[in-house]
Amino acid sequence: MKKWGLLGVGLLLWAGPLWAQGLHLSVTAGSELSKGELPYFDGNALFGENWGLRVSSYRGVKFLNTWDRFESTGLYSTQVTGSFSAVSALKTFDFRTYGPKENMPFGYLTAYVGLGLGRADLELKQTQYLAKGSVLGYEDTLEKIHPGSALATIGLYGGQSLAVIDFRLQYLQGHLTGSKLLADQSFGVWGLVFACGIGF
């Protein structure tokens, strides 16, 4: 946890000179549209209409789909779910401000890309199915691991007055290692996220 705090402080120091050029802050909550996962929380800070920082927290994410295997001792089914938190640096492009005479639903709108580092708190649930006579029984085994992960995003961010919206495509990449239930392997999670909130 200490290294993520140091990363956040380093990013803030890096962005310090941009503070004087203008600052926009917002807090948003949203959902992953394709799988219906929620909530997704983000704290955003845009500096000078060119750069930004984002702190993200996601809950209830499915990191690996159900994985099944047959062995002599039975059928095993494993799910990997959990949460993810990250600090990302954002680069905005073509940040535009619109006046009331321009007939736009936004007061401002920008495209952006982001790269971040974070940590996933994963829960592995392995179910072993056993045939006992004519009855099918099962036994669950739980395991928790905390791999480091990376987050890449591309999206649109805009707002009107105090309301802000964020629509983005994101990719979460990590490596599942140190598990007693699954072999070491990489995982990648695509997400299409829509979020809204308040900003100033």
N, C-alpha and C positions, 0 to 999 in steps of 0.2 A: 504493500500500500504506500510505503514511503517513496518509492521510485516514481509512482504516478503523481504524487503531490509535487515532487521535484520537477517532473515534466510540465505540470500545469504552471508552476512558478516560472520556469524557463520560457514557456510560450508567452506568458504575460509580460515578462521583461522584453522579449523580442518585439511584442506589439506595442510597447510603451510609447515609442516615438510617434506612432500613428494616432495616439489618443487625441492629440490636439487638432487633428484634421476632421474630427466629427465622430460621434459614437452613437450607435443604435443598439439597444438591448431588447431582448424578448425572451419569453418563456412559452414553449409550445407543448402540446400533448396530442398524440395521434395514434394511428393504427396502421398495421401492415395490411394492405388491401387484398392481396392474393390469398393469404391464409387466415386473415381475420385476427391476427395476434395483436394484443394490446395489453397495457398501455405503453406507448413510446414517449418518453419525456426528453426534452432538449432545452438547454439554456444557451442562447446565442448572443454573441457580441460582434458587431460589424464595425470596423475602424476605417474611416475615410473613404467609404464606398469602394474599397479595393480588397481588404483582407478581413478575416474574422476568426473567431474562436468558437467552438461548440463543445459543450459538455453533454454527453448523452447517457441515458439509462433506459434499458429495454428489459422487459419482464416477459416470462412465458414464451420464450423463443424455442422453436424446435430446431435443433442444430443438426441432427441426423434423423432421417426417416427410420421407421421401424426396420430393424435388420434381423433377419431370421437365419438360423443355421440348424442343421440336423447333426446330432451326434448319437453315439450308442446309448448315452444316458438320457436322451430325449430331445425335444425341440426347444431351442432357445430363441427368445424374441427380446430385442434390446431397443430401448428408446433413449435418446439423449436430448434433454430439454434443460432450460435454465435461464439465466439473466446475463446481461452484458452491459458494461459501462466503459466509456471511452472519452478521451479528449482529442478533438480534431482541429486542424488548421484549415481554414476556408479561404479560397481565392474567388472573388466575385468578378463577373464579366458584364459589361454593358449595363451598369447600374443606371437606371433612368427614373427621373421624377416627373410625374404628370400633374398638370394643373386641372382645375375644374372645367375648363373650356375644351379640354382634349377628349372628352367623352370616353374616359377609360375607367374600368372598375377599380383600378389601383391608384394609390397616390405615389407608389414607387414599386419597381419590379427589377429583379436581377437574376441572372443565371449564376451558378456557382459549382465549383468542384471542391471536394474535401478529402483529406487523408488524416487518419487518426490511429492511435494506439490505445489499447485497453485490455481489460481482463474479462474473461467469461467465467461465470460460476455455474458449472454444469452438474446436473444430476443424471446419472446413468441408472436406468431401471431395467434389470434383466429378469425376464420371466421364464422359468423352466417348466414346461408342460410334461407331465408324466401320466402314463396310463396305468391305473391301478385296478386290475380286473376289468370290469366294464365301465369304470368311472375315470374320467379325465381330470386329474388334479393339477395344481400349479403351485409354484413357490417363487416369490419375488426376492430379489437381492438388489439393494440400493448402494450406490457409491457416488461420492462427490469429488470433483477435481476442479482445478482453477487454472486453466491454461491462458497464456497471453495471446492476444489476437490483434488483428489489424482491420480497419474499416475504411472503405473507399465509397464516396458518394458523388452524385451529380444531380443537380436539381434546379428548381425555380423557387425563389423566395420573394414575397411581396406583401404589401399591406395597404390599408386605408385607415387613417387616423390611428387609433390604438390597436386595431385588429391586424393580425399577421397570419399568413398561410405559408406552408412549406410543402412542396410536392417533390419527391426525390426517388431515385433509384439508387440502391445501396448494395454493397457486397461486403460481407463479413467473412474474413479468412482466419483460420487458426489451425492448430495442430493438437490433436488429442493424444496425450502421452502420459505415461505413468498410471494407466488404468489396469486394474486386475481383471476387469470384465471384457475389455475390448483390446485388440492389438493397436499399437500406435498407428495413427492415420490422420491425414489432413481432412478438414471439413470446410465447406464453403456454403454460405447462406445468402441467397439473393432476396431482396426485399423491395417492394414498391410501397412507399410510405406517404400518407397524407396526414399533415398535422396543422393545427391552428392554435392560436393563443393571443397573448397581449404583448405589445411592445411600445417602446417610446424612444 
